[in-house]
Amino acid sequence: MWLTFCVLLFWTYVIGYKLIYIDAVLLTIRMALVNMIVFYMLFYLLLPKIFSGNKIIIPLLFVLPISIFVWMAATYFISLFYYALGLEITFGELKNVIKMSAQQTFLEAVSPKRMLSQTIIIISLLSPFCFAKILVEITKLYNKKFKIEREKAALEIQNIQIEKDFLKAQLNPHFLFNTLNNLYGLTVRKDNLAPEIILNLSDIMSYTLYESNTEIVRLEKELDFIQNYIALEKMRYADDADIEITIEGQTAGLFVAPLLTFTFIENAFKYGLKSKNAFIKLNIKIENNTFWFSLENDSEEDIKDADFGGIGVENARKRLELLYPNQYELEIRTLENSFKVDLKIVLRK
């Protein structure tokens, strides 16, 4: 920034004031030093003190007069230094300007009348640097904002992983207990379903412990998990229990966040199948790279909206918002005698 200023100022003196190169260099150095002094004093000393939140030492109203005073005083002392070295402008419109400046007294150099006459010139000279500084600060603020957002996103992703791990922990204890009890009954009766149940349980444990440790999994794996889970849950109910599951569409090449619908399915078995018209109906459809999930279960009259799902549903909402922003639609409704969950997700390839 300062180099650009010096180059432009140098050619202004050469072309506009018809100075020779050496004289233009002298005045360019003087003007650059003066502007640097005022600029850094203003942005790194005065303004930080004013806006630091501490006790205000210098009122904002006095910043401009102080800056002009320092600008003119610095110009005067540099002119004295040049004059003491015997340096002078010998040609052009600014001939003998150093001598005229140095021969003033200090009070004459910074008199109110002179300060007022020079104010517009000083403001016009400092404005480009102030503008550049403001741009730099704005850029820093945006970078800081983006950094904070990235850190926030990383933290949210970490929270998602924690929530997913919580789902796994939630899945294991009570679900395993019920499944093993049912499996024990099958083995005592030497039921032919026992090997199939063991295989389903093995697939579920493998999926929750190992395969779902990534941000996304193959959709077919998630659907296998859902089918295995429902198959094991159905063991707790009579064969004539109204539990329907329909899956349609092609899953090849599609991916989805793991365990995303598990909360809804678990809640359906937890709160459903208790009324006279007990039922659970799950319909999953994959079409045009879109995952359609519709789940409905009966409900008892004394169960309120707040009782259905709780923190699990809120975690599911947060995961959807973080993993599929503007790419999902979730609707949970309380109907006359049932709960219904409709979910739509644009899938990843």
Protein Blocks (a to p, Z undefined) as FASTA:
>chain_A
ZZmmmmmmmmmmmmmnopafklmmmmmmmmmmmmmmmmmmmmmmmmmmmmnopacfbdfk
lmmmmmmmmmmmmmmmmmmmmmmnopacfedjkgoklmmmmmpcfklmmgfklmmmmmmm
mmmmmmmmmmmmmmmmmmmmmmmmmmmmmmmmmmmmmmmmmmmmmmmmmmmmmmmmmmmm
mmmmmmmnopaklmmmmmmmmmmmmmmmmmmmpfbdcfklmmmmmmmmmmmmmmmpcfkl
ccddddedjfehiacdehklmmmmmmmmmmgokbfklcdddddddeehiacddddddddf
klcfklnoplmlmmmmmmmmmmmgoiaccdddddfkbccddddddddZZ
